[in-house]
Amino acid sequence: MLISPPVAAHSSQVQMHLVVDGARLKLAQLGPDFLILAEPAACRQQHAEIALEVDAIEERWKIDLPDGLAAAGQRTRIVNRT
């Protein structure tokens, strides 16, 4: 009988937020040119940051919201600021 060696598995802890007007809004999905909010939110600000945390290591980058925020579950267009 052959016994396979145990396979080491790892599941990362991932959290994504939109930081805008001093609030941290949870993201349901993030793409290269869009985001989808997990919950409804109102925002008039055009400048924001994406906060992506993977296994307790956070990376942030600045974005613009040229069309404002879409409703929860809908795509919001984003543009990376350089």
PDB file of N, CA, C and O in Angstrom:
ATOM      1  N   MET A   1       0.835  -1.165   0.000  1.00  0.00           N
ATOM      2  CA  MET A   1       0.000   0.000   0.000  1.00  0.00           C
ATOM      3  C   MET A   1       0.889   1.239   0.000  1.00  0.00           C
ATOM      4  O   MET A   1       1.807   1.358   0.811  1.00  0.00           O
ATOM      5  N   LEU A   2       0.603   2.163  -0.921  1.00  0.00           N
ATOM      6  CA  LEU A   2       1.358   3.405  -1.003  1.00  0.00           C
ATOM      7  C   LEU A   2       0.647   4.485  -0.205  1.00  0.00           C
ATOM      8  O   LEU A   2      -0.573   4.628  -0.278  1.00  0.00           O
ATOM      9  N   ILE A   3       1.418   5.234   0.550  1.00  0.00           N
ATOM     10  CA  ILE A   3       0.866   6.329   1.331  1.00  0.00           C
ATOM     11  C   ILE A   3       1.496   7.626   0.824  1.00  0.00           C
ATOM     12  O   ILE A   3       2.717   7.780   0.814  1.00  0.00           O
ATOM     13  N   SER A   4       0.657   8.530   0.414  1.00  0.00           N
ATOM     14  CA  SER A   4       1.151   9.823  -0.073  1.00  0.00           C
ATOM     15  C   SER A   4       1.572  10.687   1.103  1.00  0.00           C
ATOM     16  O   SER A   4       0.947  10.652   2.163  1.00  0.00           O
ATOM     17  N   PRO A   5       2.640  11.470   0.913  1.00  0.00           N
ATOM     18  CA  PRO A   5       3.047  12.387   1.979  1.00  0.00           C
ATOM     19  C   PRO A   5       1.979  13.468   2.156  1.00  0.00           C
ATOM     20  O   PRO A   5       1.267  13.801   1.209  1.00  0.00           O
ATOM     21  N   PRO A   6       1.870  14.005   3.353  1.00  0.00           N
ATOM     22  CA  PRO A   6       0.876  15.060   3.571  1.00  0.00           C
ATOM     23  C   PRO A   6       1.201  16.288   2.725  1.00  0.00           C
ATOM     24  O   PRO A   6       2.366  16.628   2.517  1.00  0.00           O
ATOM     25  N   VAL A   7       0.173  16.928   2.257  1.00  0.00           N
ATOM     26  CA  VAL A   7       0.333  18.135   1.443  1.00  0.00           C
ATOM     27  C   VAL A   7       0.115  19.350   2.338  1.00  0.00           C
ATOM     28  O   VAL A   7      -0.911  19.479   3.006  1.00  0.00           O
ATOM     29  N   ALA A   8       1.087  20.216   2.333  1.00  0.00           N
ATOM     30  CA  ALA A   8       0.955  21.440   3.125  1.00  0.00           C
ATOM     31  C   ALA A   8       0.077  22.422   2.347  1.00  0.00           C
ATOM     32  O   ALA A   8       0.367  22.750   1.197  1.00  0.00           O
ATOM     33  N   ALA A   9      -0.972  22.877   2.971  1.00  0.00           N
ATOM     34  CA  ALA A   9      -1.882  23.821   2.328  1.00  0.00           C
ATOM     35  C   ALA A   9      -1.838  25.150   3.067  1.00  0.00           C
ATOM     36  O   ALA A   9      -1.561  25.213   4.265  1.00  0.00           O
ATOM     37  N   HIS A  10      -2.117  26.199   2.325  1.00  0.00           N
ATOM     38  CA  HIS A  10      -2.138  27.527   2.929  1.00  0.00           C
ATOM     39  C   HIS A  10      -3.296  28.302   2.342  1.00  0.00           C
ATOM     40  O   HIS A  10      -3.473  28.346   1.125  1.00  0.00           O
ATOM     41  N   SER A  11      -4.064  28.897   3.185  1.00  0.00           N
ATOM     42  CA  SER A  11      -5.171  29.742   2.760  1.00  0.00           C
ATOM     43  C   SER A  11      -4.909  31.150   3.280  1.00  0.00           C
ATOM     44  O   SER A  11      -4.895  31.381   4.489  1.00  0.00           O
ATOM     45  N   SER A  12      -4.706  32.076   2.376  1.00  0.00           N
ATOM     46  CA  SER A  12      -4.400  33.454   2.773  1.00  0.00           C
ATOM     47  C   SER A  12      -5.625  34.159   3.331  1.00  0.00           C
ATOM     48  O   SER A  12      -6.757  33.893   2.926  1.00  0.00           O
ATOM     49  N   GLN A  13      -5.376  35.053   4.256  1.00  0.00           N
ATOM     50  CA  GLN A  13      -6.405  35.935   4.786  1.00  0.00           C
ATOM     51  C   GLN A  13      -6.335  37.234   3.982  1.00  0.00           C
ATOM     52  O   GLN A  13      -5.327  37.939   4.029  1.00  0.00           O
ATOM     53  N   VAL A  14      -7.394  37.551   3.248  1.00  0.00           N
ATOM     54  CA  VAL A  14      -7.402  38.712   2.369  1.00  0.00           C
ATOM     55  C   VAL A  14      -8.530  39.659   2.770  1.00  0.00           C
ATOM     56  O   VAL A  14      -9.665  39.235   2.987  1.00  0.00           O
ATOM     57  N   GLN A  15      -8.201  40.949   2.866  1.00  0.00           N
ATOM     58  CA  GLN A  15      -9.193  41.978   3.127  1.00  0.00           C
ATOM     59  C   GLN A  15      -8.952  43.117   2.148  1.00  0.00           C
ATOM     60  O   GLN A  15      -7.810  43.502   1.901  1.00  0.00           O
ATOM     61  N   MET A  16     -10.047  43.661   1.586  1.00  0.00           N
ATOM     62  CA  MET A  16      -9.948  44.751   0.618  1.00  0.00           C
ATOM     63  C   MET A  16     -10.884  45.871   1.062  1.00  0.00           C
ATOM     64  O   MET A  16     -12.045  45.632   1.394  1.00  0.00           O
ATOM     65  N   HIS A  17     -10.363  47.095   1.062  1.00  0.00           N
ATOM     66  CA  HIS A  17     -11.168  48.245   1.462  1.00  0.00           C
ATOM     67  C   HIS A  17     -10.904  49.427   0.533  1.00  0.00           C
ATOM     68  O   HIS A  17      -9.828  49.564  -0.049  1.00  0.00           O
ATOM     69  N   LEU A  18     -11.918  50.267   0.418  1.00  0.00           N
ATOM     70  CA  LEU A  18     -11.782  51.563  -0.219  1.00  0.00           C
ATOM     71  C   LEU A  18     -11.722  52.574   0.921  1.00  0.00           C
ATOM     72  O   LEU A  18     -12.626  52.633   1.755  1.00  0.00           O
ATOM     73  N   VAL A  19     -10.670  53.357   0.953  1.00  0.00           N
ATOM     74  CA  VAL A  19     -10.514  54.375   1.999  1.00  0.00           C
ATOM     75  C   VAL A  19     -10.839  55.723   1.354  1.00  0.00           C
ATOM     76  O   VAL A  19     -10.116  56.207   0.483  1.00  0.00           O
ATOM     77  N   VAL A  20     -11.955  56.317   1.810  1.00  0.00           N
ATOM     78  CA  VAL A  20     -12.414  57.562   1.212  1.00  0.00           C
ATOM     79  C   VAL A  20     -13.144  58.391   2.267  1.00  0.00           C
ATOM     80  O   VAL A  20     -13.915  57.858   3.065  1.00  0.00           O
ATOM     81  N   ASP A  21     -12.895  59.697   2.260  1.00  0.00           N
ATOM     82  CA  ASP A  21     -13.525  60.608   3.223  1.00  0.00           C
ATOM     83  C   ASP A  21     -13.357  60.135   4.668  1.00  0.00           C
ATOM     84  O   ASP A  21     -14.255  60.333   5.487  1.00  0.00           O
ATOM     85  N   GLY A  22     -12.223  59.514   4.990  1.00  0.00           N
ATOM     86  CA  GLY A  22     -11.963  59.046   6.348  1.00  0.00           C
ATOM     87  C   GLY A  22     -12.666  57.747   6.708  1.00  0.00           C
ATOM     88  O   GLY A  22     -12.546  57.274   7.839  1.00  0.00           O
ATOM     89  N   ALA A  23     -13.392  57.167   5.773  1.00  0.00           N
ATOM     90  CA  ALA A  23     -14.105  55.903   6.034  1.00  0.00           C
ATOM     91  C   ALA A  23     -13.428  54.744   5.303  1.00  0.00           C
ATOM     92  O   ALA A  23     -12.815  54.926   4.252  1.00  0.00           O
ATOM     93  N   ARG A  24     -13.554  53.554   5.883  1.00  0.00           N
ATOM     94  CA  ARG A  24     -13.037  52.318   5.279  1.00  0.00           C
ATOM     95  C   ARG A  24     -14.235  51.498   4.824  1.00  0.00           C
ATOM     96  O   ARG A  24     -14.974  50.959   5.648  1.00  0.00           O
ATOM     97  N   LEU A  25     -14.428  51.405   3.511  1.00  0.00           N
ATOM     98  CA  LEU A  25     -15.568  50.694   2.937  1.00  0.00           C
ATOM     99  C   LEU A  25     -15.119  49.341   2.407  1.00  0.00           C
ATOM    100  O   LEU A  25     -14.189  49.259   1.605  1.00  0.00           O
ATOM    101  N   LYS A  26     -15.777  48.286   2.854  1.00  0.00           N
ATOM    102  CA  LYS A  26     -15.398  46.928   2.456  1.00  0.00           C
ATOM    103  C   LYS A  26     -15.718  46.690   0.983  1.00  0.00           C
ATOM    104  O   LYS A  26     -16.790  47.051   0.496  1.00  0.00           O
ATOM    105  N   LEU A  27     -14.757  46.069   0.281  1.00  0.00           N
ATOM    106  CA  LEU A  27     -14.942  45.734  -1.128  1.00  0.00           C
ATOM    107  C   LEU A  27     -15.333  44.274  -1.286  1.00  0.00           C
ATOM    108  O   LEU A  27     -14.805  43.399  -0.600  1.00  0.00           O
ATOM    109  N   ALA A  28     -16.256  44.025  -2.188  1.00  0.00           N
ATOM    110  CA  ALA A  28     -16.647  42.657  -2.515  1.00  0.00           C
ATOM    111  C   ALA A  28     -15.756  42.105  -3.617  1.00  0.00           C
ATOM    112  O   ALA A  28     -15.453  40.912  -3.647  1.00  0.00           O
ATOM    113  N   GLN A  29     -15.333  42.998  -4.535  1.00  0.00           N
ATOM    114  CA  GLN A  29     -14.516  42.568  -5.666  1.00  0.00           C
ATOM    115  C   GLN A  29     -13.647  43.726  -6.122  1.00  0.00           C
ATOM    116  O   GLN A  29     -14.031  44.890  -6.005  1.00  0.00           O
ATOM    117  N   LEU A  30     -12.465  43.394  -6.647  1.00  0.00           N
ATOM    118  CA  LEU A  30     -11.536  44.402  -7.145  1.00  0.00           C
ATOM    119  C   LEU A  30     -10.952  43.909  -8.451  1.00  0.00           C
ATOM    120  O   LEU A  30     -10.433  42.796  -8.532  1.00  0.00           O
ATOM    121  N   GLY A  31     -11.041  44.751  -9.480  1.00  0.00           N
ATOM    122  CA  GLY A  31     -10.459  44.425 -10.777  1.00  0.00           C
ATOM    123  C   GLY A  31      -9.457  45.487 -11.164  1.00  0.00           C
ATOM    124  O   GLY A  31      -9.212  46.410 -10.387  1.00  0.00           O
ATOM    125  N   PRO A  32      -8.870  45.384 -12.347  1.00  0.00           N
ATOM    126  CA  PRO A  32      -7.841  46.341 -12.745  1.00  0.00           C
ATOM    127  C   PRO A  32      -8.376  47.758 -12.950  1.00  0.00           C
ATOM    128  O   PRO A  32      -7.637  48.728 -12.783  1.00  0.00           O
ATOM    129  N   ASP A  33      -9.653  47.885 -13.311  1.00  0.00           N
ATOM    130  CA  ASP A  33     -10.218  49.217 -13.563  1.00  0.00           C
ATOM    131  C   ASP A  33     -11.593  49.407 -12.931  1.00  0.00           C
ATOM    132  O   ASP A  33     -12.346  50.297 -13.327  1.00  0.00           O
ATOM    133  N   PHE A  34     -11.917  48.574 -11.954  1.00  0.00           N
ATOM    134  CA  PHE A  34     -13.204  48.700 -11.271  1.00  0.00           C
ATOM    135  C   PHE A  34     -13.127  48.107  -9.871  1.00  0.00           C
ATOM    136  O   PHE A  34     -12.211  47.352  -9.542  1.00  0.00           O
ATOM    137  N   LEU A  35     -14.110  48.469  -9.060  1.00  0.00           N
ATOM    138  CA  LEU A  35     -14.297  47.836  -7.760  1.00  0.00           C
ATOM    139  C   LEU A  35     -15.786  47.659  -7.558  1.00  0.00           C
ATOM    140  O   LEU A  35     -16.593  48.330  -8.202  1.00  0.00           O
ATOM    141  N   ILE A  36     -16.150  46.755  -6.664  1.00  0.00           N
ATOM    142  CA  ILE A  36     -17.540  46.536  -6.294  1.00  0.00           C
ATOM    143  C   ILE A  36     -17.614  46.610  -4.779  1.00  0.00           C
ATOM    144  O   ILE A  36     -16.946  45.853  -4.075  1.00  0.00           O
ATOM    145  N   LEU A  37     -18.439  47.537  -4.280  1.00  0.00           N
ATOM    146  CA  LEU A  37     -18.619  47.688  -2.838  1.00  0.00           C
ATOM    147  C   LEU A  37     -19.422  46.529  -2.270  1.00  0.00           C
ATOM    148  O   LEU A  37     -20.335  46.016  -2.918  1.00  0.00           O
ATOM    149  N   ALA A  38     -19.079  46.121  -1.058  1.00  0.00           N
ATOM    150  CA  ALA A  38     -19.813  45.051  -0.379  1.00  0.00           C
ATOM    151  C   ALA A  38     -21.120  45.570   0.213  1.00  0.00           C
ATOM    152  O   ALA A  38     -22.097  44.829   0.316  1.00  0.00           O
ATOM    153  N   GLU A  39     -21.135  46.851   0.601  1.00  0.00           N
ATOM    154  CA  GLU A  39     -22.316  47.458   1.231  1.00  0.00           C
ATOM    155  C   GLU A  39     -22.538  48.844   0.639  1.00  0.00           C
ATOM    156  O   GLU A  39     -21.592  49.465   0.154  1.00  0.00           O
ATOM    157  N   PRO A  40     -23.765  49.335   0.672  1.00  0.00           N
ATOM    158  CA  PRO A  40     -24.032  50.667   0.119  1.00  0.00           C
ATOM    159  C   PRO A  40     -23.272  51.761   0.866  1.00  0.00           C
ATOM    160  O   PRO A  40     -23.076  51.681   2.078  1.00  0.00           O
ATOM    161  N   ALA A  41     -22.852  52.772   0.129  1.00  0.00           N
ATOM    162  CA  ALA A  41     -22.161  53.922   0.735  1.00  0.00           C
ATOM    163  C   ALA A  41     -22.327  55.128  -0.176  1.00  0.00           C
ATOM    164  O   ALA A  41     -22.444  54.995  -1.395  1.00  0.00           O
ATOM    165  N   ALA A  42     -22.336  56.294   0.430  1.00  0.00           N
ATOM    166  CA  ALA A  42     -22.407  57.540  -0.338  1.00  0.00           C
ATOM    167  C   ALA A  42     -21.067  58.247  -0.237  1.00  0.00           C
ATOM    168  O   ALA A  42     -20.415  58.231   0.807  1.00  0.00           O
ATOM    169  N   CYS A  43     -20.671  58.864  -1.331  1.00  0.00           N
ATOM    170  CA  CYS A  43     -19.378  59.558  -1.347  1.00  0.00           C
ATOM    171  C   CYS A  43     -19.381  60.576  -2.470  1.00  0.00           C
ATOM    172  O   CYS A  43     -19.775  60.278  -3.597  1.00  0.00           O
ATOM    173  N   ARG A  44     -18.935  61.786  -2.146  1.00  0.00           N
ATOM    174  CA  ARG A  44     -18.814  62.820  -3.174  1.00  0.00           C
ATOM    175  C   ARG A  44     -17.352  63.020  -3.586  1.00  0.00           C
ATOM    176  O   ARG A  44     -17.062  63.710  -4.563  1.00  0.00           O
ATOM    177  N   GLN A  45     -16.458  62.421  -2.845  1.00  0.00           N
ATOM    178  CA  GLN A  45     -15.024  62.574  -3.076  1.00  0.00           C
ATOM    179  C   GLN A  45     -14.607  61.846  -4.354  1.00  0.00           C
ATOM    180  O   GLN A  45     -15.097  60.751  -4.633  1.00  0.00           O
ATOM    181  N   GLN A  46     -13.706  62.449  -5.127  1.00  0.00           N
ATOM    182  CA  GLN A  46     -13.197  61.788  -6.325  1.00  0.00           C
ATOM    183  C   GLN A  46     -11.879  61.075  -6.081  1.00  0.00           C
ATOM    184  O   GLN A  46     -11.501  60.202  -6.863  1.00  0.00           O
ATOM    185  N   HIS A  47     -11.168  61.426  -5.013  1.00  0.00           N
ATOM    186  CA  HIS A  47      -9.880  60.803  -4.712  1.00  0.00           C
ATOM    187  C   HIS A  47     -10.067  59.811  -3.569  1.00  0.00           C
ATOM    188  O   HIS A  47     -10.813  60.071  -2.625  1.00  0.00           O
ATOM    189  N   ALA A  48      -9.384  58.676  -3.663  1.00  0.00           N
ATOM    190  CA  ALA A  48      -9.502  57.643  -2.633  1.00  0.00           C
ATOM    191  C   ALA A  48      -8.246  56.774  -2.663  1.00  0.00           C
ATOM    192  O   ALA A  48      -7.332  57.002  -3.455  1.00  0.00           O
ATOM    193  N   GLU A  49      -8.225  55.785  -1.792  1.00  0.00           N
ATOM    194  CA  GLU A  49      -7.147  54.791  -1.767  1.00  0.00           C
ATOM    195  C   GLU A  49      -7.758  53.403  -1.687  1.00  0.00           C
ATOM    196  O   GLU A  49      -8.815  53.203  -1.088  1.00  0.00           O
ATOM    197  N   ILE A  50      -7.076  52.456  -2.298  1.00  0.00           N
ATOM    198  CA  ILE A  50      -7.413  51.045  -2.129  1.00  0.00           C
ATOM    199  C   ILE A  50      -6.453  50.503  -1.071  1.00  0.00           C
ATOM    200  O   ILE A  50      -5.248  50.741  -1.144  1.00  0.00           O
ATOM    201  N   ALA A  51      -6.983  49.778  -0.093  1.00  0.00           N
ATOM    202  CA  ALA A  51      -6.157  49.105   0.916  1.00  0.00           C
ATOM    203  C   ALA A  51      -6.370  47.610   0.735  1.00  0.00           C
ATOM    204  O   ALA A  51      -7.473  47.104   0.943  1.00  0.00           O
ATOM    205  N   LEU A  52      -5.321  46.911   0.351  1.00  0.00           N
ATOM    206  CA  LEU A  52      -5.363  45.463   0.138  1.00  0.00           C
ATOM    207  C   LEU A  52      -4.452  44.809   1.169  1.00  0.00           C
ATOM    208  O   LEU A  52      -3.248  45.066   1.197  1.00  0.00           O
ATOM    209  N   GLU A  53      -5.026  43.972   2.007  1.00  0.00           N
ATOM    210  CA  GLU A  53      -4.259  43.293   3.056  1.00  0.00           C
ATOM    211  C   GLU A  53      -4.284  41.787   2.807  1.00  0.00           C
ATOM    212  O   GLU A  53      -5.348  41.172   2.728  1.00  0.00           O
ATOM    213  N   VAL A  54      -3.085  41.206   2.684  1.00  0.00           N
ATOM    214  CA  VAL A  54      -2.941  39.767   2.498  1.00  0.00           C
ATOM    215  C   VAL A  54      -2.052  39.250   3.615  1.00  0.00           C
ATOM    216  O   VAL A  54      -0.889  39.638   3.727  1.00  0.00           O
ATOM    217  N   ASP A  55      -2.606  38.373   4.441  1.00  0.00           N
ATOM    218  CA  ASP A  55      -1.865  37.810   5.575  1.00  0.00           C
ATOM    219  C   ASP A  55      -1.193  38.892   6.418  1.00  0.00           C
ATOM    220  O   ASP A  55      -0.007  38.798   6.737  1.00  0.00           O
ATOM    221  N   ALA A  56      -1.965  39.917   6.775  1.00  0.00           N
ATOM    222  CA  ALA A  56      -1.545  41.004   7.663  1.00  0.00           C
ATOM    223  C   ALA A  56      -0.507  41.943   7.056  1.00  0.00           C
ATOM    224  O   ALA A  56       0.077  42.748   7.781  1.00  0.00           O
ATOM    225  N   ILE A  57      -0.261  41.865   5.756  1.00  0.00           N
ATOM    226  CA  ILE A  57       0.630  42.806   5.079  1.00  0.00           C
ATOM    227  C   ILE A  57      -0.239  43.674   4.178  1.00  0.00           C
ATOM    228  O   ILE A  57      -0.866  43.191   3.235  1.00  0.00           O
ATOM    229  N   GLU A  58      -0.261  44.979   4.492  1.00  0.00           N
ATOM    230  CA  GLU A  58      -1.140  45.888   3.759  1.00  0.00           C
ATOM    231  C   GLU A  58      -0.373  46.677   2.710  1.00  0.00           C
ATOM    232  O   GLU A  58       0.736  47.156   2.946  1.00  0.00           O
ATOM    233  N   GLU A  59      -0.996  46.794   1.552  1.00  0.00           N
ATOM    234  CA  GLU A  59      -0.482  47.634   0.470  1.00  0.00           C
ATOM    235  C   GLU A  59      -1.586  48.619   0.116  1.00  0.00           C
ATOM    236  O   GLU A  59      -2.761  48.253   0.080  1.00  0.00           O
ATOM    237  N   ARG A  60      -1.213  49.861  -0.143  1.00  0.00           N
ATOM    238  CA  ARG A  60      -2.184  50.898  -0.509  1.00  0.00           C
ATOM    239  C   ARG A  60      -1.747  51.588  -1.789  1.00  0.00           C
ATOM    240  O   ARG A  60      -0.555  51.737  -2.060  1.00  0.00           O
ATOM    241  N   TRP A  61      -2.733  52.005  -2.570  1.00  0.00           N
ATOM    242  CA  TRP A  61      -2.446  52.828  -3.719  1.00  0.00           C
ATOM    243  C   TRP A  61      -3.598  53.793  -3.958  1.00  0.00           C
ATOM    244  O   TRP A  61      -4.755  53.501  -3.656  1.00  0.00           O
ATOM    245  N   LYS A  62      -3.246  54.955  -4.510  1.00  0.00           N
ATOM    246  CA  LYS A  62      -4.198  56.035  -4.725  1.00  0.00           C
ATOM    247  C   LYS A  62      -4.952  55.819  -6.038  1.00  0.00           C
ATOM    248  O   LYS A  62      -4.382  55.397  -7.044  1.00  0.00           O
ATOM    249  N   ILE A  63      -6.257  56.123  -5.995  1.00  0.00           N
ATOM    250  CA  ILE A  63      -7.099  56.003  -7.175  1.00  0.00           C
ATOM    251  C   ILE A  63      -8.004  57.231  -7.290  1.00  0.00           C
ATOM    252  O   ILE A  63      -8.147  58.006  -6.344  1.00  0.00           O
ATOM    253  N   ASP A  64      -8.600  57.388  -8.449  1.00  0.00           N
ATOM    254  CA  ASP A  64      -9.653  58.372  -8.668  1.00  0.00           C
ATOM    255  C   ASP A  64     -10.945  57.622  -8.957  1.00  0.00           C
ATOM    256  O   ASP A  64     -10.933  56.521  -9.508  1.00  0.00           O
ATOM    257  N   LEU A  65     -12.057  58.237  -8.576  1.00  0.00           N
ATOM    258  CA  LEU A  65     -13.397  57.714  -8.841  1.00  0.00           C
ATOM    259  C   LEU A  65     -14.068  58.702  -9.806  1.00  0.00           C
ATOM    260  O   LEU A  65     -14.852  59.546  -9.372  1.00  0.00           O
ATOM    261  N   PRO A  66     -13.767  58.606 -11.111  1.00  0.00           N
ATOM    262  CA  PRO A  66     -14.242  59.617 -12.056  1.00  0.00           C
ATOM    263  C   PRO A  66     -15.764  59.716 -12.156  1.00  0.00           C
ATOM    264  O   PRO A  66     -16.286  60.781 -12.483  1.00  0.00           O
ATOM    265  N   ASP A  67     -16.477  58.638 -11.882  1.00  0.00           N
ATOM    266  CA  ASP A  67     -17.942  58.639 -11.969  1.00  0.00           C
ATOM    267  C   ASP A  67     -18.599  58.564 -10.597  1.00  0.00           C
ATOM    268  O   ASP A  67     -19.810  58.359 -10.508  1.00  0.00           O
ATOM    269  N   GLY A  68     -17.823  58.727  -9.524  1.00  0.00           N
ATOM    270  CA  GLY A  68     -18.362  58.561  -8.173  1.00  0.00           C
ATOM    271  C   GLY A  68     -18.539  57.082  -7.849  1.00  0.00           C
ATOM    272  O   GLY A  68     -18.061  56.215  -8.581  1.00  0.00           O
ATOM    273  N   LEU A  69     -19.227  56.803  -6.749  1.00  0.00           N
ATOM    274  CA  LEU A  69     -19.461  55.429  -6.323  1.00  0.00           C
ATOM    275  C   LEU A  69     -20.770  54.893  -6.880  1.00  0.00           C
ATOM    276  O   LEU A  69     -21.792  55.578  -6.846  1.00  0.00           O
ATOM    277  N   ALA A  70     -20.738  53.681  -7.387  1.00  0.00           N
ATOM    278  CA  ALA A  70     -21.953  52.997  -7.826  1.00  0.00           C
ATOM    279  C   ALA A  70     -22.597  52.333  -6.615  1.00  0.00           C
ATOM    280  O   ALA A  70     -21.980  52.237  -5.554  1.00  0.00           O
ATOM    281  N   ALA A  71     -23.821  51.880  -6.771  1.00  0.00           N
ATOM    282  CA  ALA A  71     -24.531  51.176  -5.702  1.00  0.00           C
ATOM    283  C   ALA A  71     -23.803  49.883  -5.350  1.00  0.00           C
ATOM    284  O   ALA A  71     -23.037  49.352  -6.156  1.00  0.00           O
ATOM    285  N   ALA A  72     -24.047  49.383  -4.146  1.00  0.00           N
ATOM    286  CA  ALA A  72     -23.444  48.110  -3.723  1.00  0.00           C
ATOM    287  C   ALA A  72     -23.804  47.036  -4.746  1.00  0.00           C
ATOM    288  O   ALA A  72     -24.944  46.951  -5.202  1.00  0.00           O
ATOM    289  N   GLY A  73     -22.828  46.231  -5.090  1.00  0.00           N
ATOM    290  CA  GLY A  73     -23.040  45.153  -6.050  1.00  0.00           C
ATOM    291  C   GLY A  73     -22.864  45.578  -7.495  1.00  0.00           C
ATOM    292  O   GLY A  73     -22.888  44.734  -8.391  1.00  0.00           O
ATOM    293  N   GLN A  74     -22.686  46.878  -7.741  1.00  0.00           N
ATOM    294  CA  GLN A  74     -22.488  47.394  -9.095  1.00  0.00           C
ATOM    295  C   GLN A  74     -21.034  47.831  -9.273  1.00  0.00           C
ATOM    296  O   GLN A  74     -20.371  48.191  -8.300  1.00  0.00           O
ATOM    297  N   ARG A  75     -20.542  47.801 -10.498  1.00  0.00           N
ATOM    298  CA  ARG A  75     -19.163  48.210 -10.768  1.00  0.00           C
ATOM    299  C   ARG A  75     -18.979  49.717 -10.651  1.00  0.00           C
ATOM    300  O   ARG A  75     -19.767  50.500 -11.181  1.00  0.00           O
ATOM    301  N   THR A  76     -17.925  50.102  -9.948  1.00  0.00           N
ATOM    302  CA  THR A  76     -17.492  51.490  -9.871  1.00  0.00           C
ATOM    303  C   THR A  76     -16.194  51.598 -10.645  1.00  0.00           C
ATOM    304  O   THR A  76     -15.232  50.888 -10.352  1.00  0.00           O
ATOM    305  N   ARG A  77     -16.160  52.478 -11.626  1.00  0.00           N
ATOM    306  CA  ARG A  77     -14.944  52.646 -12.422  1.00  0.00           C
ATOM    307  C   ARG A  77     -13.876  53.348 -11.592  1.00  0.00           C
ATOM    308  O   ARG A  77     -14.167  54.325 -10.902  1.00  0.00           O
ATOM    309  N   ILE A  78     -12.639  52.854 -11.655  1.00  0.00           N
ATOM    310  CA  ILE A  78     -11.510  53.482 -10.967  1.00  0.00           C
ATOM    311  C   ILE A  78     -10.380  53.742 -11.947  1.00  0.00           C
ATOM    312  O   ILE A  78     -10.241  53.058 -12.961  1.00  0.00           O
ATOM    313  N   VAL A  79      -9.575  54.747 -11.621  1.00  0.00           N
ATOM    314  CA  VAL A  79      -8.400  55.082 -12.398  1.00  0.00           C
ATOM    315  C   VAL A  79      -7.247  55.221 -11.415  1.00  0.00           C
ATOM    316  O   VAL A  79      -7.331  55.991 -10.458  1.00  0.00           O
ATOM    317  N   ASN A  80      -6.163  54.471 -11.651  1.00  0.00           N
ATOM    318  CA  ASN A  80      -4.991  54.561 -10.775  1.00  0.00           C
ATOM    319  C   ASN A  80      -4.324  55.919 -10.948  1.00  0.00           C
ATOM    320  O   ASN A  80      -4.157  56.400 -12.068  1.00  0.00           O
ATOM    321  N   ARG A  81      -3.943  56.535  -9.825  1.00  0.00           N
ATOM    322  CA  ARG A  81      -3.193  57.786  -9.851  1.00  0.00           C
ATOM    323  C   ARG A  81      -1.720  57.471  -9.751  1.00  0.00           C
ATOM    324  O   ARG A  81      -1.314  56.598  -8.983  1.00  0.00           O
ATOM    325  N   THR A  82      -0.942  58.157 -10.503  1.00  0.00           N
ATOM    326  CA  THR A  82       0.512  57.935 -10.434  1.00  0.00           C
ATOM    327  C   THR A  82       1.214  59.100  -9.814  1.00  0.00           C
ATOM    328  O   THR A  82       2.437  59.083  -9.678  1.00  0.00           O
TER     329      THR A  82
END
